[in-house]
Amino acid sequence: MPIVISDQTVIQDFVRKVEEISGEKISKCMQCGTCTGSCPMIAEMQISPRRIVLLTKFGQQEQVTGANTVWLCASCHTCLVRCPRGLDLPKVMEAIRLVTLRMNENYIEPFEIDSETIEDLPPIALVSCFRKHTA
């Protein structure tokens, strides 16, 4: 007999994993937008940090992991310092990255980087990039 998993179970599982890995309660966010207004990377992000939290809260895993936002988060902690609720958004972003990488989905494929680019980059930058963006 096949196991049937409801959409609600999948949603709760994603939220639970993100909260467990990050150690943060996503429900603390009151959607004030301070994180988005403070973010130095917002111009490059497809979805704002505030919206990432909202989508995560509602278990919209595909939208969250499909956007470049969690990958572009610089973990500068400006959002954390300014958040009136003290939500550690960089930890949440890292947790979402880890959930994605645990599904063996690379954000960057190392073998698709051309040799000229590899020659121009310092090795420490490549190592840092691969640690953050590859499973």
C-alpha positions in Angstrom: 0.0 0.0 0.0 1.6 3.4 -1.0 2.2 6.0 1.6 0.2 9.2 1.0 1.7 12.4 2.3 -0.5 15.4 2.4 0.6 18.8 1.2 0.2 20.0 4.8 2.7 17.4 6.0 5.3 18.5 3.4 4.8 22.2 4.4 5.2 21.4 8.1 8.2 19.3 7.4 10.0 22.1 5.5 9.2 24.7 8.2 10.3 22.2 10.9 13.6 21.5 9.2 14.4 25.2 8.7 13.5 26.0 12.3 15.4 23.0 13.7 18.6 23.8 11.7 18.5 27.5 12.3 17.3 27.4 15.9 15.0 30.2 15.1 11.2 30.4 15.3 10.1 31.8 11.9 6.7 32.9 13.5 8.6 35.6 15.4 8.7 37.7 12.2 6.1 40.4 12.1 6.7 41.3 8.4 7.9 44.9 9.2 10.4 44.8 6.3 13.3 46.2 8.3 15.5 43.3 7.0 14.7 44.1 3.4 15.3 47.8 3.9 18.7 47.1 5.6 20.0 44.5 3.2 23.0 45.5 1.1 22.3 42.8 -1.4 18.6 43.5 -2.1 19.2 44.9 -5.6 20.5 41.5 -6.7 17.9 39.4 -5.0 14.9 37.9 -6.8 12.7 37.8 -3.6 13.2 40.1 -0.6 14.4 38.7 2.7 11.0 39.7 4.3 9.2 37.7 1.6 11.5 34.7 2.0 10.5 34.5 5.7 6.8 34.8 4.7 7.1 32.1 2.0 9.0 29.9 4.4 6.4 30.3 7.1 3.8 29.1 4.6 6.0 26.2 3.4 6.5 27.4 -0.1 9.8 25.5 -0.5 10.0 25.5 -4.3 9.6 29.3 -4.4 12.1 29.9 -1.6 14.8 27.5 -2.9 14.2 28.5 -6.5 15.1 32.1 -5.9 18.7 33.4 -5.6 18.0 35.2 -2.3 19.3 32.6 0.1 22.4 32.1 -2.0 23.2 35.9 -2.2 22.7 36.5 1.5 26.1 37.9 2.6 25.4 37.0 6.2 26.5 40.5 7.2 24.0 40.4 10.1 22.6 43.9 9.4 19.1 42.5 9.3 19.7 40.8 12.7 21.0 44.0 14.3 18.0 46.0 13.1 15.2 43.4 13.6 12.8 44.5 16.3 12.0 40.8 17.1 15.7 39.6 17.1 15.1 37.1 14.4 18.5 35.8 13.2 17.7 35.9 9.5 21.2 34.9 8.4 20.7 31.6 10.3 17.4 31.1 8.6 19.0 31.7 5.2 21.8 29.2 6.0 19.2 26.7 7.1 17.3 27.0 3.8 20.6 26.6 1.9 21.4 23.4 3.9 17.9 22.0 3.3 18.4 22.5 -0.4 21.9 21.1 -0.4 20.8 18.0 1.6 18.6 17.2 -1.4 21.8 17.0 -3.4 20.9 20.1 -5.5 24.0 22.2 -6.2 23.5 26.0 -6.7 26.7 26.1 -8.7 28.1 23.1 -10.7 31.9 23.2 -10.3 32.5 21.4 -13.6 30.5 24.0 -15.5 32.9 26.9 -14.5 35.2 27.7 -17.4 39.0 27.4 -17.0 39.7 31.1 -17.5 37.4 32.0 -14.6 39.1 29.4 -12.4 42.5 30.8 -13.3 41.5 34.3 -12.4 40.0 33.6 -9.0 41.9 33.1 -5.8 41.7 29.5 -4.5 40.2 30.6 -1.2 37.3 32.2 -3.1 36.7 29.0 -4.9 36.8 26.9 -1.7 34.4 29.3 0.0 32.0 29.3 -2.9 32.0 25.5 -3.1 31.4 25.1 0.6 28.4 27.4 0.5 26.9 26.4 -2.9 27.5 22.7 -3.4 26.2 19.5 -1.9 
